[in-house]
Amino acid sequence: MPDRANEASSSSPPAAGDRGELPGTAASDAEPTAAKRAPFVVVLGMHRSGTSLCSHILGRLGIAMADQPEAQPSNPKGQWERPEIVDRHDRILALFGRGYLTPLHDLPLPSGWWLDPAVGEIRREIVSFLEQKLVAGAPFGFKDPRTARLLPLWHQIFDELRLDPKIILCVRSPAQVARSLEERDGLPSDLGEHRWFVYTAEILRHLRNFATCVIEYEAWFDDAADNLDKLSRFLGLPAQPEFATAIAEIVDRELRHDDRQREPQHFLVRALYELVRRFDVAEAARTEITEILDQLAAFEQLQRPLQLELEQLSRLFATRMRGVGQQGSRGPVSWRDPAVAAEWQKLMTKADQSEALRSRLRQVLQQRAELDAALARAQQQAALRDRAAEETAQELIALRRQIEEREVAPVEASASPGAQRDQASTGQGARREASPPEQEG
């Protein structure tokens, strides 16, 4: 299978009809034929944004949202998810190293990821499951926050099954989502807000012209009847006045733990939050969102080299961690796993020790280089001295020869016959000059 994490998600997803614009959708935008066909409902939204609460209420309104709600400590009234879909979503994310509990989860998926043969096989499994579940005339739906990252896949599924989904977009303050994620998953609040931004941007980028209704989590506690009426009108469901009393059992104020004073930290997160709240009622908000998404796509291309470096590092660490509490092909590495954190600390300690050794080695090598340079200079100077000594020795030899030649020349001259005659005549003359003059008589 090809390396699936080497490209940023820049290719356009498969078209599902004419889906080139963000939808101008609200409860009033439902198609005239909606009443003739049971709605296929998809609940979208970031984790901890009230998707389970909304699905629970939809279930009470008659939409088949889950076979078994499966209560969890983080959701005492049920997750309201379909494991047949959630598990397959997890498998797709794992194919590209984007599992929920991995450091790479928030990075863009590879370009054209939905065309991968392995993804195609999983898509066929989902289609088969839906074909078994969809019954003519019966409202059906599902909820899984991971769908936000995988909407291009669902465009293919909707086309194949000829479905016109009704999208319910659950929105909650990013600050409260981050707080809840920190409590449940140990995800730092700044990363929680970033994840909210990534999910929301992915949803808005791939909604196309699907009919969409925005449901705010906080409104369930401020005016549940208003949210309920909005949902009923959007889905074309008959009014159920008696349901107003039953909704109090679902909307449990004791399960709301919002910090009312907490606001999103980053201005871009705050801006997108305010825009998405008006997404289904204000054209200006949708236009501004489109501009933000265009800029985001350009930035994703800019940061692609950094993304590739991070992926390489994560793969290296994942390989290192295979023997530390990880099972077989589980693959994803959670930095928040205690075993992983402990091993990471060991690696950091070893890295610090290795860096200290490398630093010492660099010092030794520097000292060695300095000594080698000094030795080379000494050898050069010694060579110069040897050369000078040799030249001096040669000069001494030449001087000795000159002296010897000068000493030998006079001796040879005195020993020759001519020199002896000259010496004799010189001697006689000397004697005549030396004899006393004769006395005159």
C-alpha positions in Angstrom: 0.0 0.0 0.0 1.5 3.4 -0.9 2.6 5.9 1.8 -0.6 7.7 2.6 0.8 10.5 4.7 3.0 12.3 2.2 0.6 14.7 0.6 -1.6 17.5 2.0 -5.3 17.3 1.4 -5.6 19.6 -1.6 -7.5 17.6 -4.1 -11.2 18.3 -4.4 -13.5 15.5 -3.0 -15.8 13.7 -5.3 -18.8 15.7 -6.4 -22.3 14.8 -5.3 -24.5 16.7 -7.7 -23.9 20.4 -7.9 -22.0 21.0 -4.7 -19.7 23.9 -5.6 -20.9 26.4 -3.0 -21.5 26.6 0.7 -25.2 25.9 1.4 -27.6 28.7 2.1 -29.5 26.3 4.3 -31.9 26.6 7.2 -35.1 24.9 8.3 -36.9 26.8 5.5 -34.6 25.4 2.8 -35.9 21.8 3.0 -36.9 20.5 -0.5 -40.6 20.2 -1.3 -40.2 16.5 -1.7 -38.8 16.1 1.8 -42.2 15.0 3.1 -42.4 12.2 0.6 -39.2 10.6 1.6 -38.0 9.8 5.1 -35.0 11.9 6.0 -31.5 10.5 6.2 -30.0 12.5 9.1 -26.3 13.1 9.7 -25.3 14.7 13.0 -22.0 16.5 12.6 -19.9 18.4 15.1 -16.7 18.4 17.2 -16.4 15.9 20.1 -18.1 17.3 23.3 -20.3 19.6 21.3 -23.6 18.1 22.2 -23.8 15.6 19.3 -24.9 12.8 21.7 -27.6 15.0 23.3 -28.9 16.0 19.9 -28.9 12.4 18.7 -30.8 11.3 21.9 -33.5 13.9 21.2 -33.7 12.9 17.5 -34.2 9.4 18.6 -37.1 10.4 20.8 -38.5 12.3 17.8 -38.6 9.1 15.8 -35.3 9.1 14.0 -33.5 5.7 14.2 -30.1 7.1 15.4 -28.6 4.1 17.2 -29.5 0.5 18.0 -27.9 0.7 21.5 -27.1 4.1 23.0 -24.3 2.7 25.1 -24.0 4.9 28.2 -20.4 6.0 29.1 -18.9 7.8 32.1 -18.4 10.8 29.8 -22.0 10.4 28.5 -24.2 8.9 31.1 -27.3 9.1 28.9 -25.6 7.3 26.0 -23.2 7.9 23.1 -25.9 7.4 20.5 -23.5 6.1 18.0 -23.4 3.3 15.5 -20.3 1.1 16.2 -20.6 -0.3 12.6 -19.8 3.2 11.3 -17.5 4.5 14.1 -15.2 1.4 13.9 -14.9 1.8 10.1 -14.1 5.5 10.6 -11.4 4.6 13.0 -9.9 2.1 10.5 -9.7 4.8 7.8 -8.1 7.3 10.1 -5.6 4.6 11.2 -4.7 3.9 7.6 -3.1 7.4 7.4 -1.8 7.6 10.9 -4.6 10.0 12.0 -6.1 8.0 14.9 -8.0 10.1 17.4 -5.4 9.5 20.2 -2.4 10.3 18.0 -0.4 13.5 17.7 -1.1 13.5 13.9 -4.9 13.4 14.2 -5.4 17.0 13.5 -3.2 17.1 10.4 -4.8 17.1 6.9 -5.4 13.7 5.3 -3.4 12.9 2.1 -4.6 14.3 -1.2 -7.2 12.1 -2.7 -7.2 9.7 0.3 -10.8 8.6 -0.5 -9.5 6.9 -3.7 -7.2 4.6 -1.8 -8.2 0.9 -2.5 -8.2 0.2 1.3 -10.6 3.1 1.8 -12.8 1.8 -1.1 -13.1 -1.6 0.6 -14.2 0.0 3.8 -16.6 2.3 1.9 -18.3 -0.8 0.4 -18.7 -2.3 3.9 -20.5 0.9 5.0 -22.7 0.9 2.0 -23.6 -2.8 2.6 -24.4 -1.9 6.2 -26.7 1.0 5.2 -28.5 -1.0 2.6 -29.4 -3.5 5.3 -30.5 -0.8 7.7 -32.4 1.6 5.4 -36.1 0.6 5.2 -38.5 2.5 2.9 -40.4 5.1 4.9 -38.3 4.8 8.1 -36.3 7.9 9.2 -32.7 6.9 9.7 -29.6 8.7 10.9 -26.2 8.4 12.6 -23.8 10.5 14.6 -20.0 10.3 14.9 -17.8 13.3 15.3 -15.1 11.6 13.2 -17.4 12.1 10.2 -16.1 15.7 10.1 -12.7 14.5 8.9 -14.2 12.0 6.3 -17.0 13.8 4.5 -15.5 13.3 1.0 -16.0 9.5 1.6 -19.6 10.2 2.5 -20.2 12.2 -0.7 -19.4 8.9 -2.5 -21.7 6.9 -0.3 -24.6 9.4 -0.7 -24.2 9.3 -4.5 -24.1 5.5 -4.5 -27.2 5.1 -2.4 -28.9 8.2 -3.9 -29.3 9.8 -0.6 -30.0 13.5 0.1 -28.8 13.9 3.7 -30.1 16.4 6.2 -27.1 17.8 8.1 -27.5 18.8 11.7 -24.4 20.8 12.8 -24.0 20.8 16.5 -22.0 23.9 17.7 -20.6 24.6 21.2 -18.2 27.2 22.5 -14.6 26.1 21.6 -13.5 27.1 25.1 -16.0 24.7 26.7 -15.2 21.9 24.2 -11.5 22.3 25.1 -12.3 22.2 28.8 -14.3 19.1 28.4 -11.7 17.4 26.2 -9.0 18.2 28.8 -11.2 16.6 31.5 -12.0 13.5 29.5 -8.9 12.9 27.4 -6.2 15.0 29.1 -5.8 17.1 25.9 -4.3 20.5 26.7 -6.8 23.2 26.3 -4.9 25.0 23.5 -4.8 21.8 21.5 -8.5 21.3 22.2 -9.4 24.6 20.7 -7.2 23.8 17.7 -9.0 20.5 17.2 -12.3 22.3 17.4 -11.1 24.6 14.6 -9.9 21.7 12.5 -13.1 19.7 12.8 -15.3 22.8 12.1 -13.3 23.9 9.1 -13.4 20.4 7.6 -17.2 20.3 8.0 -17.7 23.7 6.5 -15.2 22.9 3.7 -17.1 19.8 2.6 -20.8 20.6 3.3 -21.4 21.7 -0.3 -25.2 22.3 -0.8 -26.5 19.8 1.7 -29.4 21.1 3.7 -27.9 22.1 7.1 -29.4 23.2 10.4 -27.2 24.6 13.2 -28.1 23.6 16.7 -26.2 25.3 19.6 -25.5 23.2 22.6 -26.0 26.1 25.0 -29.5 26.7 23.6 -30.8 23.3 25.0 -30.3 24.7 28.5 -31.5 28.3 27.7 -34.5 27.5 25.5 -34.9 23.8 24.7 -38.3 24.3 23.0 -36.7 26.6 20.4 -34.1 24.0 19.4 -36.8 21.3 19.4 -39.0 23.4 17.1 -36.1 24.2 14.8 -35.3 20.5 14.4 -38.8 19.5 13.8 -39.4 22.1 11.1 -36.0 21.3 9.4 -36.8 17.6 9.3 -40.5 18.0 8.3 -41.6 16.2 11.5 -45.0 16.8 13.0 -45.2 19.0 16.0 -45.2 17.1 19.3 -46.4 19.4 22.1 -46.3 16.6 24.6 -42.6 16.1 24.0 -41.8 19.4 25.8 -42.1 17.7 29.2 -40.2 14.6 28.2 -37.3 16.7 27.0 -36.5 17.7 30.5 -35.5 14.1 31.2 -32.9 14.3 28.4 -31.6 17.8 28.9 -30.1 17.3 32.4 -28.7 20.5 33.8 -26.7 18.6 36.3 -24.6 17.2 33.4 -23.6 20.6 32.2 -20.2 21.7 33.6 -19.5 24.9 31.6 -17.3 27.6 32.9 -19.3 30.6 31.9 -16.3 32.9 32.3 -14.1 30.9 29.9 -13.7 32.3 26.3 -11.8 30.9 23.3 -8.1 31.9 23.5 -7.3 32.5 19.8 -9.0 35.3 17.9 -9.3 33.1 14.8 -11.1 30.4 16.8 -13.4 33.0 18.3 -14.1 34.5 14.8 -15.0 31.1 13.2 -17.2 30.2 16.2 -19.3 33.4 15.9 -19.6 32.9 12.1 -20.7 29.3 12.3 -23.4 30.1 14.8 -25.0 32.2 12.0 -24.1 29.8 9.2 -27.6 28.7 8.4 -29.3 32.1 8.6 -26.7 34.7 7.3 -25.3 34.8 3.8 -22.6 37.3 4.9 -21.4 34.7 7.5 -21.1 32.0 4.9 -19.2 34.4 2.6 -16.7 35.2 5.3 -16.3 31.6 6.2 -15.5 30.8 2.6 -12.7 33.4 2.7 -11.3 31.9 5.9 -11.3 28.5 4.4 -9.5 29.7 1.3 -6.8 31.2 3.4 -6.6 28.1 5.5 -6.0 25.9 2.4 -3.1 28.2 1.4 -1.6 28.0 4.9 -1.9 24.2 4.9 0.2 24.1 1.7 2.7 26.4 3.3 3.1 24.2 6.4 3.3 21.0 4.4 7.1 20.6 4.9 6.7 20.9 8.6 3.9 18.4 8.5 6.1 15.9 6.7 8.9 16.3 9.3 6.4 15.8 12.1 5.0 12.6 10.4 8.6 11.2 10.0 9.3 11.9 13.7 6.0 10.2 14.7 6.7 7.2 12.6 10.2 6.9 14.2 8.7 7.1 17.7 5.9 4.7 16.9 8.5 2.1 15.7 10.4 2.7 19.0 7.2 2.2 21.0 6.0 -1.0 19.5 7.3 -3.0 22.4 6.0 -0.6 25.1 2.4 -1.4 25.8 1.4 -1.3 22.2 -0.4 -4.2 20.7 0.4 -5.6 17.2 -0.9 -3.3 14.5 -2.6 -0.8 16.9 -0.3 1.7 15.3 -1.4 5.0 16.9 0.8 6.3 19.6 -0.8 8.5 22.3 1.5 10.9 24.0 -0.9 10.8 27.0 -0.5 7.0 27.5 1.4 6.6 30.8 3.7 3.9 29.3 4.4 6.1 26.3 5.0 9.1 28.5 7.5 7.1 30.7 9.2 5.8 27.6 9.3 9.2 26.1 11.0 10.5 29.3 13.6 7.8 29.0 14.2 8.7 25.4 14.6 12.3 26.4 17.0 11.5 29.1 19.0 9.3 26.8 18.9 12.1 24.2 20.2 14.6 26.7 23.0 12.1 27.7 23.8 11.5 24.0 23.9 15.3 23.4 26.3 15.7 26.3 28.5 13.0 24.9 28.3 14.6 21.4 29.2 17.9 22.9 32.2 16.4 24.7 33.2 14.6 21.6 33.1 17.8 19.7 35.3 19.4 22.3 37.8 16.5 22.1 37.8 16.6 18.3 38.3 20.4 18.4 41.2 19.9 20.8 42.6 17.1 18.5 42.3 19.5 15.5 44.1 22.2 17.4 46.9 19.7 18.4 47.1 18.4 14.9 47.4 22.0 13.6 50.1 22.8 16.2 52.0 19.6 15.3 51.8 20.5 11.6 53.2 23.9 12.3 56.0 22.4 14.5 56.8 19.9 11.8 56.9 22.7 9.2 59.2 24.7 11.4 61.4 21.7 12.0 61.6 21.1 8.3 62.6 24.7 7.8 65.3 24.3 10.4 66.5 21.1 8.9 66.7 22.8 5.5 68.5 25.8 7.0 71.0 23.5 8.8 71.6 21.5 5.7 72.3 24.7 3.7 74.7 25.9 6.5 76.5 22.6 6.4 76.9 22.9 2.7 78.3 26.4 3.1 80.8 25.1 5.7 81.9 22.4 3.4 82.4 24.9 0.6 84.4 27.2 3.0 86.6 24.4 4.1 87.4 23.5 0.6 88.3 27.1 -0.2 90.6 27.3 2.9 92.3 24.0 2.0 92.8 25.1 -1.6 94.4 28.3 -0.3 96.7 26.4 2.1 97.8 23.9 -0.6 98.6 26.5 -3.3 101.8 28.1 -1.7 103.3 24.7 -0.8 103.0 23.5 -4.3 104.5 26.7 -5.6 107.6 26.4 -3.4 108.2 22.8 -4.4 108.6 23.5 -8.2 112.3 23.8 -9.9 111.8 27.3 -11.0 110.8 28.3 -7.5 114.0 26.6 -6.2 116.3 28.6 -8.6 114.6 31.8 -7.8 115.0 31.0 -4.2 118.8 30.2 -4.7 119.5 33.4 -6.6 117.6 35.3 -4.1 119.8 33.7 -1.4 123.1 34.6 -3.1 122.1 38.2 -3.6 121.1 38.3 -0.1 124.5 37.1 1.1 126.4 39.6 -1.1 124.4 42.3 0.4 125.1 41.0 3.8 129.0 40.8 3.4 130.9 43.8 4.8 132.7 46.1 2.4 136.5 45.7 1.9 138.8 48.2 3.6 140.6 50.5 1.2 144.5 50.7 1.6 
